[in-house]
Amino acid sequence: MPHVQPLSRFDGRLKVTGAARYTADIPVQGTVHASIVSISIAHGRTIAIDTTAAANAPGVLAVFTHRNMQRMNPTPKPWSHLHPHGQSHLPLQDDKILYADQPIALVVAETLARAAYAGTLVRTEFEVQPPVVFGSQTLKDAVQPPQFLWPVSSSVGDADAAIAAKWSRKARWSRRQSMAKFQAMKLFLCF
C-alpha cells in the first residue's frame, strides 16, 4: 500500500477551537421548541395532569396532553405489512400508560431551555398497575401476524461472490482520491 499523506480539513481549526458553526447554531426567525414530558411508571393510567404552572411559565406557547391534543386516526386493522401491530399506540391520545417513559405531555416554548424547564412544572397523579411482561400468561394476547407474509426472505444476489470479486480486483481509487471524493460530496451536501 502506498504511503498516503494526511489531508488537512478546511474546517479543522474552527472545529478544534470551538469556532465552527453548525446548523443548530443558525437562528431561524419564528422557530419554536418542544420538550416531551414522560412518566416513570411502566403500566397504569393518568388520573390528573396539572399543566397550569407549565402553561404560565415564561415563553411557553402551549402544553399538550391527552385532554387537549387533536385526535389522530387510529392505525388500520386488520394487520398489514404496511401498518404492523406494535406501532399502533399513538401518543397523547388517552390516559393509558403502557410503558415506562411514555410521553404524557408536550410543552412548546420560544426556546428549548424554556420548554424543558416548563416540562418540570407539569404535575401528575397516576394509578399504578402491575407491569405487563412477556410470558406464558401474556402470550395469548400477543399479536400473531398473518402467515402469508412469513417467512420473509430479503436475500438478493450472492454476497460471498461479490465480496470475493471485490477483494480480487485492484482498487480503482487510491485512499487520497476516495477522501477527496468524500470531502467533495460532504461540501455539496452542506451547502
N, C-alpha and C positions, 0 to 999 in steps of 0.2 A: 504494500500500500504506500503510495507516495506521501511525503510529508506535506501537511496542509497547514498554512499559516492561519492563526485565528483572525476572524473578521471583527472589526470594531463596529459596534452598534451605533447608529447615528444618534439614538436617544439614550445610550448607556449612561452618560454622565448625568443627564437630567434625572434618570430613574434612581441612581445611587445617591444623589444629593437631595432627593425628595422634591425636586422642582418640576417633574413631569406632570402633565395634565392628563387626566383620564376622563372618559365620558361622564362619569358621575360627578366630576368637578365642574362641569359646564352648567351654569344656571339656565334653566328654561322658564321663561315667564309663565305664570299660571299653573305650574306643576303642584300637585298635592301629593301627600304621602299617607300611607296606611300602615297600621300596626295591628296584628292579629292578637286577640286575647284568647288564650286557650285554658282548658280546665284540667286539673291534675288527676281526677278520678278516671277509672277505666270503664265504668259502666254505671248508668243511673239516669237521672233526668234533672233538669234545672227546675227549681221551684220558683225562684225570683232572680232577676238580674236588675240591679240598680245602676243605671248609667248617668244619673243626674250630675254627679261631680265630674265625670269624664266629659260630658257634653258641655259643661260650663267652664272647662279648663281653657286657658288662653290658646288661641289658634286652632281650636277644634272646629271642624266644619260639620261633622256628622258622626254618629255612633250607630252601627247596625247590629241588630241581634235577630233571633228568630221571630221576635214580635213585630219588627218593622221592616224586615228585609223583603224585597219583592219576591214573589213566588216563582220558582223555576219549574219548567216542565220536567216531570219525572222521566227517568231513563226508560226506554221502551221495553216491554215484555211481550212475548217470550224472549229468552236469551238468544243473542246472535253474536257472531264473532266481531261485529262492529260495535256492539254495546255489551261487553261481558259483565256478568254479575261481579260484585266485588268493587265495582266503580259506581254503584247505584246510589250510594249515600250522598246527598247534596248538602253542603254546609249551610248553617244558619237558616234551616227550614222548619225545624221543630225543636221540642225540648228534650229529645232523646240524646243521651250521651252513650256512644258506642265504643269509644276508645280513649286512652289517655292522651292528653294534649290535643284533644279535638277543639277546633275553633268554636267559640261561643259568642264572640263579638268581633267587630272590625271597627277600629277608630280611624277616621280620616281627618287629617290636620294639615296646616300650612307647611310644617316641617316634620321630618321623621322623628326628631327628638321630642317634639310636642305630641305627636301621635303615640309614641312609646310611653311617654310619661302619663298621658291621659289613660292609656290602657291599664296602668297600675291602679287607677281610681275606680275601675269597674268592680262592683261588689256583687257576689253571687251567693245564693243559697241553693243547695242541691240535695237530692236524695241519692244516697249511695246504694247500689245494688251489687250483688256478687258478680265479679267479672266473669265473662264467658270465655272459657279456654277450650281449645280443641281437644276432644277426647271422645270416648265411646258414647257419652250422653249427647254431645252436640253434633256428632257425625250425621245423625238423622236429619238435622236442619241444614246441613251443608248443601251448597248448590252443585248439582251434577249437570254439566253442560251436555247438550245433545251429542250423541256419539257419532253422528255423520261427519263431524269435523276431526275426529281423532282416529288414529294417530296422525299428527301433523308432521310432515317432513319438509324441512326447508333446505335440503341438500341440493345444490346445483353445481354441476361440474365435478372435476376431480382435483381436490385440494392437494393431495400428495404429488400428483404430476405437475401441478402449477408451481409448487414450491421447488421441486427438483429442477424444473426448467429455469426458474429464476436464478438459482444458485449455480447452474451450469453455464449460463451466459456471462459474458463480460459486462460489467456495469457500463451503461452508456453515458452516465454523468459522473463527474468527479464530485467529491464532497463539497468543494467550493462552489461548483455550478449549482448543486442542489440547494445550498444555503442561499445563493444569490436568487434563485427562483423562489424560494420560500419567502425571503425578505421582500421581493417584488410583489408577491401575492399579498403579503401582510400589509404592505403600503397601500395596495389597491383597495383592500377591504376597509382600511382605516379612514380613507378619505372619500 
